[in-house]
Amino acid sequence: MLSGIVVPSKGDFVGTPIGDMIRQARLSAGFTLEDVAGQVGVTPGALSHIESGRRLPYPQNAARIAEVLDLPAEEILTALDEAHSDRRRSAAEEVTSAPKSYSARPIEALFAQAAPRAQMSAPSLRQSARWSDDTAERLTALDRMASGAADAIRTLRGLLDDDDPTVAREARRLLRELDVRLPEE
């Protein structure tokens, strides 16, 4: 625990968002992000994200922050629980308020979405498969493309029985476009 901290009295932070609570306690104690982050075991950037409300701390980190800043643990954990509840509530509102419509996308977009982000993008995979002079690179590109295609086909097959007939129809159309045998064929 850092020395020289002004101990807040119980109830000082009731209703305060967790990030604001942490920032207020840190600033009133005169500590930098680096001071507190080092004691908690997180990076200063992570602590900054927590203070700004862009991220929520893990419960064990919230408890460590409370210990380092001499905050009442129950208040910081209550604020963390309220923040999680708020995020779940707004996520649920987004889902219920979003219009349930489906628009057809080109097949290339489906494959690009199915490809893992760490891999090369779809155009560079195609370019490598077609134009590279290195056989191993071409085979790697083909393997990655096949993996993305297999994921997309599995997804499309799963959508054949979707409750929304428009989605099921579009999945069937895309599978036919890919020359994939459909279950009834």
Backbone as a chain_set.jsonl record, in Angstrom:
{"seq": "MLSGIVVPSKGDFVGTPIGDMIRQARLSAGFTLEDVAGQVGVTPGALSHIESGRRLPYPQNAARIAEVLDLPAEEILTALDEAHSDRRRSAAEEVTSAPKSYSARPIEALFAQAAPRAQMSAPSLRQSARWSDDTAERLTALDRMASGAADAIRTLRGLLDDDDPTVAREARRLLRELDVRLPEE", "coords": {"N": [[0.838, -1.169, 0.0], [0.479, 2.256, -0.719], [2.047, 5.053, 0.856], [0.818, 7.969, 2.647], [-1.799, 8.388, 1.906], [-4.97, 9.872, 1.821], [-7.563, 8.775, 3.628], [-10.654, 7.937, 2.404], [-13.914, 8.482, 3.709], [-16.407, 6.088, 4.643], [-18.923, 5.644, 2.241], [-18.409, 7.901, 0.746], [-18.273, 7.619, -2.001], [-20.668, 6.679, -3.011], [-22.801, 5.809, -5.598], [-21.101, 6.847, -7.487], [-19.488, 6.434, -10.607], [-17.292, 3.657, -11.243], [-14.791, 4.171, -12.491], [-14.505, 6.95, -12.161], [-14.485, 7.031, -9.404], [-12.068, 5.724, -8.792], [-10.214, 7.41, -10.082], [-10.658, 9.854, -8.701], [-9.889, 9.143, -6.086], [-7.22, 8.44, -6.517], [-6.109, 10.854, -7.499], [-6.643, 12.599, -5.342], [-4.98, 11.489, -3.496], [-2.616, 12.098, -4.593], [-1.173, 10.549, -6.424], [0.396, 9.135, -9.326], [-0.662, 7.629, -12.437], [1.171, 5.62, -12.984], [2.253, 5.045, -10.446], [0.087, 3.823, -9.035], [-0.685, 1.809, -10.834], [1.61, 0.197, -10.899], [1.622, -0.844, -8.304], [-0.745, -2.28, -8.33], [-0.418, -4.064, -10.38], [-0.992, -3.795, -13.06], [-0.871, -2.28, -16.331], [-0.064, 1.219, -16.822], [-1.576, 2.245, -18.925], [-3.769, 0.477, -19.0], [-4.909, 1.049, -16.53], [-5.608, 3.698, -17.005], [-7.575, 3.333, -18.961], [-9.503, 2.089, -17.39], [-10.094, 4.121, -15.548], [-11.205, 5.999, -17.286], [-13.503, 4.775, -18.025], [-13.668, 3.196, -20.254], [-12.974, 0.567, -20.027], [-13.653, -2.123, -17.757], [-12.406, -3.077, -14.589], [-10.983, -6.295, -13.738], [-12.455, -8.252, -11.128], [-10.528, -9.034, -9.135], [-8.485, -7.21, -9.639], [-9.843, -4.858, -9.105], [-10.228, -5.147, -6.38], [-7.553, -5.06, -5.552], [-6.894, -2.44, -6.329], [-8.594, -1.037, -4.631], [-7.41, -1.692, -2.2], [-4.823, -0.558, -2.504], [-5.435, 2.157, -2.783], [-6.742, 2.646, -0.454], [-9.519, 2.47, -0.454], [-12.889, 1.706, 0.424], [-13.471, -1.655, 0.061], [-15.951, -2.871, -0.405], [-17.432, -0.803, -1.538], [-16.11, -0.239, -3.972], [-16.356, -2.698, -5.264], [-19.112, -2.892, -5.381], [-19.645, -0.718, -7.069], [-18.395, -1.719, -9.339], [-20.013, -3.928, -9.894], [-22.419, -2.574, -10.457], [-21.632, -1.197, -12.749], [-21.202, -3.332, -14.519], [-23.826, -4.287, -14.641], [-25.106, -2.08, -15.813], [-23.887, -2.091, -18.338], [-24.742, -4.579, -19.331], [-27.481, -4.092, -19.408], [-27.649, -1.961, -21.285], [-26.641, -3.282, -23.512], [-28.611, -5.197, -23.899], [-30.748, -3.505, -24.509], [-29.86, -2.461, -26.938], [-29.977, -4.721, -28.534], [-32.726, -5.314, -28.518], [-33.769, -2.98, -29.579], [-32.717, -2.797, -32.081], [-33.442, -2.98, -35.519], [-34.856, -5.879, -36.973], [-33.626, -6.939, -39.589], [-32.435, -8.215, -42.678], [-29.879, -8.016, -44.978], [-28.708, -8.915, -48.141], [-25.363, -9.915, -48.694], [-22.351, -9.653, -50.606], [-20.629, -12.636, -51.614], [-17.873, -12.504, -51.181], [-17.635, -10.807, -49.007], [-18.661, -12.39, -46.985], [-16.717, -14.415, -46.802], [-14.516, -12.862, -46.11], [-15.272, -11.993, -43.606], [-15.356, -14.387, -42.238], [-12.723, -15.177, -42.155], [-10.033, -15.462, -39.888], [-8.862, -12.692, -37.93], [-6.128, -12.436, -37.515], [-4.951, -13.545, -39.655], [-3.858, -13.153, -43.115], [-5.477, -10.711, -45.198], [-8.371, -11.302, -47.31], [-7.973, -10.472, -50.134], [-5.09, -10.406, -50.289], [-4.503, -13.033, -49.706], [-5.631, -14.33, -51.913], [-4.051, -13.197, -53.911], [-1.526, -14.166, -53.154], [-1.957, -16.91, -53.485], [-2.366, -17.078, -56.226], [-0.258, -15.634, -57.553], [2.257, -15.827, -56.347], [5.714, -16.785, -56.385], [6.716, -18.643, -54.738], [6.187, -21.854, -53.84], [5.5, -22.988, -51.336], [4.422, -20.779, -50.009], [2.208, -20.31, -51.627], [0.76, -22.67, -51.169], [0.249, -22.392, -48.415], [-1.368, -20.101, -48.458], [-3.55, -21.109, -49.927], [-4.42, -23.074, -48.119], [-5.218, -21.486, -45.936], [-7.276, -20.045, -47.165], [-9.034, -22.136, -47.728], [-9.663, -22.933, -45.146], [-11.05, -20.679, -44.197], [-13.159, -20.756, -46.029], [-14.359, -23.196, -45.358], [-15.268, -22.608, -42.767], [-17.137, -20.606, -43.391], [-18.953, -22.07, -44.967], [-19.878, -23.967, -43.101], [-21.185, -22.204, -41.365], [-23.153, -21.149, -43.076], [-24.601, -23.518, -43.665], [-25.626, -24.014, -41.123], [-27.418, -21.943, -40.993], [-29.476, -22.659, -42.651], [-31.714, -23.666, -41.413], [-32.75, -21.512, -40.099], [-34.893, -19.39, -38.124], [-35.82, -17.105, -39.34], [-37.136, -16.724, -42.442], [-36.037, -15.308, -44.578], [-33.305, -15.161, -44.041], [-32.662, -17.891, -44.106], [-33.279, -18.457, -46.791], [-31.369, -16.833, -48.102], [-28.995, -18.017, -47.177], [-29.232, -20.516, -48.412], [-29.118, -19.699, -51.108], [-26.511, -18.648, -51.247], [-25.008, -20.939, -50.677], [-25.65, -22.486, -52.906], [-24.476, -20.87, -54.852], [-21.853, -21.308, -54.238], [-21.621, -23.868, -55.102], [-22.182, -25.934, -53.329], [-23.318, -28.974, -52.051], [-26.629, -29.281, -51.117], [-28.673, -30.286, -48.282], [-31.112, -31.624, -49.158], [-30.557, -32.405, -51.7]], "CA": [[0.0, 0.0, 0.0], [1.249, 3.481, -0.819], [1.872, 5.872, 2.057], [0.37, 9.332, 2.433], [-3.132, 8.406, 1.323], [-6.074, 10.388, 2.617], [-8.55, 7.708, 3.62], [-12.01, 8.437, 2.249], [-14.838, 7.883, 4.663], [-17.365, 5.168, 4.048], [-20.064, 6.295, 1.628], [-18.008, 9.059, -0.047], [-18.359, 7.363, -3.427], [-21.919, 6.007, -3.344], [-23.382, 6.282, -6.849], [-20.056, 7.331, -8.389], [-18.976, 5.373, -11.482], [-16.062, 3.075, -10.717], [-13.623, 4.866, -13.03], [-14.41, 8.246, -11.484], [-14.129, 6.742, -8.016], [-10.635, 5.409, -8.752], [-9.466, 8.613, -10.45], [-10.756, 10.818, -7.6], [-9.075, 8.669, -4.962], [-5.807, 8.511, -6.918], [-5.692, 12.255, -7.572], [-6.648, 13.192, -3.999], [-3.808, 10.963, -2.795], [-1.436, 12.654, -5.245], [-0.432, 9.501, -7.108], [0.313, 9.06, -10.778], [-1.154, 6.352, -12.946], [2.265, 4.655, -12.875], [2.365, 4.624, -9.044], [-0.993, 2.9, -8.671], [-0.638, 0.647, -11.729], [2.703, -0.664, -10.451], [1.207, -1.539, -7.077], [-1.86, -3.184, -8.639], [0.052, -5.101, -11.293], [-1.525, -3.564, -14.399], [-0.133, -1.218, -17.003], [-0.69, 2.538, -16.676], [-2.611, 2.372, -19.963], [-4.957, -0.267, -18.564], [-5.537, 1.823, -15.452], [-6.21, 4.86, -17.648], [-8.818, 2.861, -19.586], [-10.449, 1.828, -16.306], [-10.529, 5.412, -15.019], [-12.033, 6.703, -18.271], [-14.736, 4.025, -18.225], [-13.627, 2.395, -21.473], [-12.878, -0.831, -19.601], [-13.931, -2.393, -16.352], [-11.341, -3.936, -14.058], [-11.348, -7.609, -13.207], [-12.746, -8.094, -9.692], [-9.324, -9.116, -8.316], [-7.777, -5.939, -9.788], [-10.628, -3.845, -8.391], [-9.914, -5.316, -4.959], [-6.186, -4.543, -5.344], [-6.972, -0.975, -6.423], [-9.204, -0.578, -3.384], [-6.398, -1.839, -1.152], [-3.751, 0.416, -2.729], [-5.946, 3.521, -2.579], [-7.481, 2.644, 0.808], [-10.946, 2.634, -0.696], [-13.665, 0.585, 0.964], [-13.582, -2.703, -0.962], [-17.35, -3.131, -0.759], [-17.911, 0.263, -2.418], [-15.55, -0.39, -5.315], [-16.94, -3.896, -5.868], [-20.502, -2.541, -5.691], [-19.59, 0.118, -8.267], [-18.054, -2.612, -10.448], [-21.224, -4.69, -10.189], [-23.368, -1.656, -11.098], [-21.138, -0.924, -14.101], [-21.501, -4.511, -15.328], [-25.279, -4.309, -14.847], [-25.422, -1.037, -16.799], [-23.451, -2.542, -19.669], [-25.645, -5.65, -19.772], [-28.77, -3.467, -19.707], [-27.58, -1.237, -22.554], [-26.471, -4.269, -24.583], [-29.934, -5.778, -24.126], [-31.553, -2.481, -25.188], [-29.411, -2.385, -28.324], [-30.471, -5.896, -29.246], [-34.172, -5.229, -28.688], [-34.142, -1.82, -30.367], [-32.187, -2.921, -33.438], [-34.426, -3.582, -36.428], [-34.49, -7.233, -37.382], [-33.662, -7.034, -41.039], [-31.268, -8.878, -43.237], [-29.606, -7.615, -46.353], [-27.769, -9.826, -48.784], [-24.003, -9.406, -48.869], [-21.608, -10.444, -51.589], [-19.961, -13.807, -51.066], [-16.539, -12.111, -50.744], [-17.76, -10.242, -47.663], [-18.86, -13.508, -46.063], [-15.431, -15.051, -46.587], [-13.641, -11.93, -45.408], [-15.694, -11.984, -42.206], [-15.051, -15.682, -41.635], [-11.275, -15.339, -41.997], [-9.538, -14.909, -38.624], [-8.245, -11.377, -38.087], [-4.673, -12.512, -37.481], [-4.457, -14.019, -40.938], [-3.841, -12.154, -44.166], [-6.793, -10.374, -45.712], [-8.775, -12.139, -48.436], [-7.285, -10.161, -51.388], [-3.691, -10.797, -50.284], [-4.476, -14.495, -49.784], [-5.856, -14.686, -53.316], [-2.865, -12.804, -54.672], [-0.46, -15.12, -52.844], [-2.278, -18.209, -54.08], [-2.267, -17.02, -57.69], [0.89, -14.991, -58.176], [3.532, -16.019, -55.668], [6.659, -17.732, -56.991], [7.073, -19.597, -53.699], [5.157, -22.898, -53.758], [5.062, -23.132, -49.937], [3.545, -19.634, -49.722], [0.952, -20.542, -52.344], [0.022, -23.722, -50.46], [-0.218, -21.808, -47.158], [-2.491, -19.225, -48.792], [-4.678, -21.979, -50.275], [-4.891, -23.702, -46.882], [-5.952, -20.462, -45.176], [-8.52, -19.766, -47.878], [-9.913, -23.289, -47.532], [-10.14, -22.884, -43.765], [-12.089, -19.642, -44.148], [-14.307, -21.238, -46.802], [-15.015, -24.239, -44.567], [-16.005, -21.932, -41.697], [-18.289, -19.934, -43.991], [-19.911, -23.09, -45.389], [-20.519, -24.476, -41.875], [-22.104, -21.162, -40.895], [-24.295, -21.117, -44.001], [-25.415, -24.724, -43.442], [-26.355, -23.817, -39.874], [-28.478, -20.948, -41.205], [-30.537, -23.211, -43.492], [-32.889, -23.898, -40.572], [-32.981, -20.306, -39.309], [-36.298, -19.013, -37.942], [-36.136, -16.051, -40.297], [-37.084, -17.345, -43.77], [-35.162, -14.535, -45.466], [-31.932, -15.599, -43.758], [-32.539, -19.264, -44.601], [-33.256, -18.377, -48.249], [-30.082, -16.27, -48.505], [-27.985, -19.048, -46.925], [-29.401, -21.509, -49.479], [-28.628, -19.088, -52.338], [-25.05, -18.561, -51.18], [-24.465, -22.295, -50.792], [-25.757, -22.879, -54.321], [-23.467, -20.101, -55.569], [-20.575, -21.97, -53.978], [-21.726, -25.238, -55.592], [-22.167, -26.845, -52.189], [-24.492, -29.846, -52.064], [-27.581, -28.988, -50.052], [-29.149, -31.533, -47.661], [-32.169, -32.333, -49.871], [-30.12, -32.75, -53.063]], "C": [[0.888, 1.24, 0.0], [0.997, 4.345, 0.407], [1.375, 7.261, 1.674], [-1.025, 9.444, 1.866], [-4.132, 8.981, 2.317], [-7.19, 9.365, 2.511], [-9.943, 8.297, 3.479], [-12.923, 7.761, 3.261], [-15.857, 7.036, 3.915], [-18.55, 5.957, 3.493], [-19.7, 7.503, 0.786], [-18.285, 8.857, -1.533], [-19.662, 6.694, -3.848], [-22.505, 6.645, -4.604], [-22.371, 6.815, -7.851], [-19.615, 6.183, -9.294], [-17.592, 4.918, -11.019], [-14.822, 3.8, -11.219], [-13.411, 6.216, -12.355], [-13.971, 8.07, -10.032], [-12.615, 6.527, -7.895], [-9.815, 6.654, -9.053], [-9.482, 9.634, -9.302], [-9.858, 10.415, -6.437], [-7.59, 8.776, -5.29], [-5.32, 9.96, -6.926], [-5.662, 12.911, -6.187], [-5.467, 12.689, -3.167], [-2.507, 11.478, -3.413], [-0.581, 11.632, -5.97], [-0.607, 9.609, -8.611], [-0.292, 7.722, -11.166], [-0.098, 5.266, -12.746], [2.41, 4.138, -11.449], [1.347, 3.542, -8.714], [-0.925, 1.637, -9.529], [0.452, -0.326, -11.299], [2.329, -1.469, -9.217], [0.122, -2.586, -7.35], [-1.407, -4.34, -9.521], [-0.594, -5.014, -12.665], [-0.684, -2.476, -15.051], [-0.809, 0.12, -16.737], [-1.785, 2.771, -17.722], [-3.891, 1.669, -19.58], [-5.686, 0.485, -17.464], [-6.221, 3.07, -16.014], [-7.545, 4.487, -18.301], [-9.887, 2.601, -18.533], [-10.995, 3.151, -15.778], [-11.451, 6.148, -15.987], [-13.351, 5.99, -18.544], [-14.761, 3.208, -19.498], [-13.542, 0.908, -21.172], [-13.261, -0.924, -18.138], [-12.822, -3.299, -15.827], [-11.883, -5.32, -13.718], [-11.596, -7.437, -11.721], [-11.492, -8.145, -8.819], [-8.504, -7.829, -8.437], [-8.519, -4.813, -9.085], [-10.337, -3.934, -6.894], [-8.507, -4.807, -4.647], [-6.162, -3.018, -5.398], [-7.545, -0.41, -5.142], [-8.19, -0.635, -2.245], [-5.319, -0.759, -1.29], [-4.217, 1.832, -2.406], [-6.731, 3.674, -1.272], [-8.952, 3.004, 0.608], [-11.678, 1.483, -0.029], [-13.924, -0.44, -0.147], [-15.028, -2.93, -1.374], [-17.899, -2.053, -1.687], [-17.383, 0.101, -3.833], [-16.138, -1.618, -6.008], [-18.419, -3.678, -6.195], [-20.56, -1.689, -6.945], [-19.272, -0.725, -9.496], [-19.285, -3.415, -10.864], [-22.263, -3.818, -10.892], [-22.939, -1.356, -12.532], [-21.418, -2.102, -15.025], [-23.0, -4.588, -15.63], [-25.692, -3.283, -15.888], [-25.049, -1.473, -18.196], [-24.345, -3.658, -20.204], [-26.99, -5.062, -20.184], [-28.711, -2.735, -21.047], [-27.346, -2.182, -23.719], [-27.815, -4.908, -24.916], [-30.84, -4.789, -24.85], [-31.156, -2.355, -26.648], [-29.966, -3.542, -29.137], [-31.96, -5.769, -29.504], [-34.579, -4.051, -29.551], [-33.653, -1.909, -31.808], [-33.242, -3.55, -34.339], [-33.938, -4.94, -36.892], [-34.669, -7.335, -38.891], [-32.371, -7.682, -41.509], [-31.09, -8.374, -44.652], [-28.534, -8.542, -46.908], [-26.418, -9.142, -48.929], [-23.31, -10.241, -49.924], [-20.849, -11.575, -50.898], [-18.566, -13.464, -50.551], [-16.578, -11.558, -49.32], [-17.932, -11.348, -46.627], [-17.537, -14.191, -45.76], [-14.487, -14.143, -45.828], [-13.989, -11.903, -43.926], [-15.311, -13.285, -41.515], [-13.57, -15.867, -41.393], [-10.835, -14.741, -40.671], [-8.746, -13.628, -38.867], [-6.724, -11.443, -38.141], [-4.099, -12.969, -38.827], [-4.443, -12.878, -41.948], [-5.26, -11.877, -44.631], [-7.09, -11.225, -46.944], [-8.073, -11.751, -49.737], [-5.822, -10.611, -51.385], [-3.549, -12.317, -50.287], [-4.66, -14.939, -51.234], [-4.639, -14.355, -54.159], [-1.72, -13.786, -54.411], [-0.705, -16.465, -53.51], [-2.073, -18.194, -55.591], [-0.888, -16.613, -58.2], [2.232, -15.236, -57.506], [4.398, -17.036, -56.411], [7.036, -18.845, -56.017], [5.933, -20.607, -53.523], [4.627, -23.041, -52.334], [4.113, -21.997, -49.556], [2.193, -19.81, -50.406], [0.103, -21.581, -51.626], [-0.531, -23.216, -49.131], [-1.428, -20.918, -47.414], [-3.728, -20.039, -49.136], [-5.28, -22.63, -49.032], [-5.708, -22.71, -46.051], [-7.275, -20.128, -45.846], [-9.516, -20.902, -47.669], [-10.483, -23.307, -46.12], [-11.253, -21.853, -43.612], [-13.34, -20.082, -44.877], [-15.076, -22.287, -46.012], [-15.821, -23.627, -43.429], [-17.269, -21.271, -42.245], [-19.356, -20.944, -44.394], [-20.625, -23.687, -44.179], [-21.541, -23.475, -41.355], [-23.355, -21.123, -41.769], [-25.186, -22.337, -43.818], [-26.232, -24.609, -42.163], [-27.517, -22.852, -40.023], [-29.612, -21.47, -42.084], [-31.826, -23.41, -42.711], [-33.214, -22.683, -39.715], [-34.471, -19.989, -39.24], [-36.741, -17.951, -38.941], [-36.025, -16.639, -41.709], [-36.181, -16.602, -44.752], [-33.713, -14.966, -45.287], [-31.709, -17.002, -44.309], [-32.454, -19.272, -46.133], [-31.905, -17.863, -48.765], [-28.957, -17.275, -48.286], [-28.029, -20.107, -48.018], [-28.844, -20.969, -50.799], [-27.102, -19.051, -52.373], [-24.402, -19.941, -51.297], [-24.544, -22.791, -52.231], [-24.705, -22.156, -55.149], [-22.079, -20.729, -55.394], [-20.533, -23.41, -54.494], [-21.59, -26.262, -54.467], [-23.457, -27.661, -52.228], [-25.376, -29.522, -50.851], [-28.17, -30.293, -49.523], [-30.174, -32.304, -48.477], [-31.756, -32.772, -51.27], [-29.418, -34.084, -53.102]], "O": [[1.933, 1.26, 0.651], [-0.112, 4.376, 0.938], [1.495, 7.679, 0.522], [-1.402, 10.512, 1.383], [-4.139, 8.623, 3.494], [-7.706, 9.116, 1.421], [-10.378, 9.071, 4.332], [-12.718, 6.602, 3.621], [-16.126, 7.24, 2.731], [-19.11, 6.82, 4.169], [-20.581, 8.091, 0.16], [-18.51, 9.831, -2.252], [-19.742, 6.181, -4.964], [-22.683, 7.861, -4.672], [-22.748, 7.198, -8.959], [-19.389, 5.073, -8.811], [-16.821, 5.705, -10.47], [-13.889, 4.024, -10.448], [-12.285, 6.583, -12.018], [-13.187, 8.86, -9.505], [-11.969, 7.081, -7.006], [-8.832, 6.932, -8.366], [-8.447, 10.212, -8.97], [-9.152, 11.25, -5.871], [-6.79, 9.16, -4.436], [-4.24, 10.256, -6.415], [-4.757, 13.692, -5.893], [-5.008, 13.371, -2.251], [-1.432, 11.317, -2.836], [0.625, 11.833, -6.117], [-1.62, 10.106, -9.103], [-0.418, 6.811, -10.348], [-0.422, 4.135, -12.385], [2.658, 2.95, -11.239], [1.692, 2.485, -8.185], [-1.086, 0.528, -9.021], [0.247, -1.54, -11.329], [2.682, -2.642, -9.103], [0.069, -3.631, -6.701], [-1.933, -5.449, -9.431], [-0.733, -6.021, -13.358], [0.124, -1.828, -14.386], [-2.007, 0.157, -16.455], [-2.796, 3.414, -17.439], [-4.982, 2.194, -19.802], [-6.914, 0.558, -17.453], [-7.294, 3.452, -15.548], [-8.521, 5.232, -18.206], [-11.065, 2.87, -18.771], [-12.201, 3.298, -15.582], [-12.374, 6.841, -15.56], [-14.223, 6.537, -19.22], [-15.776, 2.581, -19.802], [-13.985, 0.082, -21.97], [-13.203, 0.052, -17.39], [-12.354, -4.188, -16.539], [-13.072, -5.494, -13.45], [-11.001, -6.554, -11.104], [-11.388, -7.384, -7.857], [-7.892, -7.395, -7.461], [-7.893, -3.91, -8.529], [-10.215, -2.911, -6.22], [-8.287, -4.194, -3.603], [-5.481, -2.379, -4.596], [-7.042, 0.585, -4.619], [-8.125, 0.277, -1.42], [-4.948, -0.121, -0.305], [-3.47, 2.614, -1.818], [-7.319, 4.726, -1.022], [-9.543, 3.742, 1.396], [-11.131, 0.385, 0.071], [-14.527, -0.117, -1.171], [-15.311, -3.157, -2.551], [-18.741, -2.344, -2.536], [-18.129, 0.284, -4.795], [-16.392, -1.583, -7.212], [-18.922, -4.222, -7.178], [-21.422, -1.901, -7.799], [-19.813, -0.48, -10.574], [-19.561, -3.561, -12.054], [-22.92, -4.276, -11.827], [-23.779, -1.269, -13.428], [-21.82, -1.913, -16.173], [-23.394, -4.916, -16.749], [-26.526, -3.567, -16.747], [-25.806, -1.252, -19.141], [-24.67, -3.681, -21.391], [-27.574, -5.477, -21.185], [-29.624, -2.871, -21.862], [-27.813, -1.907, -24.824], [-28.123, -5.134, -26.087], [-31.619, -5.188, -25.715], [-32.014, -2.162, -27.509], [-30.375, -3.369, -30.284], [-32.42, -6.085, -30.601], [-35.626, -4.1, -30.197], [-34.13, -1.168, -32.668], [-33.867, -4.543, -33.966], [-32.753, -5.127, -37.169], [-35.712, -7.755, -39.392], [-31.358, -7.684, -40.809], [-32.044, -8.315, -45.428], [-27.58, -8.9, -46.218], [-26.334, -7.955, -49.242], [-23.645, -11.41, -50.114], [-20.477, -11.463, -49.73], [-18.111, -14.067, -49.579], [-15.672, -11.805, -48.524], [-17.407, -11.251, -45.518], [-17.252, -14.513, -44.607], [-13.728, -14.614, -44.981], [-13.099, -11.8, -43.082], [-14.978, -13.283, -40.33], [-13.184, -16.637, -40.513], [-11.223, -13.618, -40.351], [-8.052, -13.493, -39.874], [-6.096, -10.583, -38.757], [-2.91, -12.797, -39.096], [-4.945, -11.786, -41.681], [-6.144, -12.719, -44.473], [-6.182, -11.797, -47.547], [-7.595, -12.655, -50.423], [-5.353, -11.148, -52.388], [-2.569, -12.839, -50.819], [-3.94, -15.81, -51.723], [-4.24, -15.138, -55.021], [-1.025, -14.192, -55.342], [0.22, -17.086, -54.035], [-1.651, -19.196, -56.17], [-0.398, -17.183, -59.175], [3.263, -14.871, -58.071], [3.899, -18.006, -56.983], [7.602, -19.863, -56.415], [4.837, -20.239, -53.102], [3.421, -23.201, -52.144], [3.118, -22.219, -48.866], [1.154, -19.494, -49.827], [-1.108, -21.416, -51.483], [-1.649, -23.565, -48.753], [-2.407, -20.974, -46.671], [-4.831, -19.713, -48.696], [-6.501, -22.726, -48.904], [-6.764, -23.058, -45.524], [-8.286, -19.947, -45.168], [-10.704, -20.66, -47.456], [-11.646, -23.653, -45.919], [-12.273, -22.119, -42.977], [-14.454, -19.824, -44.421], [-16.307, -22.273, -45.995], [-16.934, -24.072, -43.151], [-18.338, -21.362, -41.641], [-20.544, -20.701, -44.183], [-21.838, -23.894, -44.216], [-22.639, -23.857, -40.951], [-24.476, -21.07, -41.263], [-26.41, -22.207, -43.814], [-27.382, -25.045, -42.111], [-28.49, -22.926, -39.274], [-30.62, -20.782, -42.246], [-32.915, -23.333, -43.281], [-33.892, -22.818, -38.697], [-35.22, -20.279, -40.173], [-37.906, -17.91, -39.337], [-34.931, -17.014, -42.13], [-35.622, -17.214, -45.662], [-32.979, -15.118, -46.264], [-30.671, -17.27, -44.915], [-31.651, -20.009, -46.705], [-31.364, -18.387, -49.738], [-28.057, -17.381, -49.119], [-26.985, -20.548, -48.499], [-28.172, -21.697, -51.53], [-26.481, -19.376, -53.385], [-23.366, -20.09, -51.945], [-23.62, -23.439, -52.721], [-24.106, -22.748, -56.046], [-21.245, -20.68, -56.298], [-19.522, -24.095, -54.339], [-20.969, -27.312, -54.632], [-24.545, -27.116, -52.412], [-24.908, -29.497, -49.713], [-28.171, -31.301, -50.23], [-30.125, -33.534, -48.498], [-32.526, -33.443, -51.957], [-28.987, -34.524, -54.168]]}, "num_chains": 1, "name": "protein.A"}
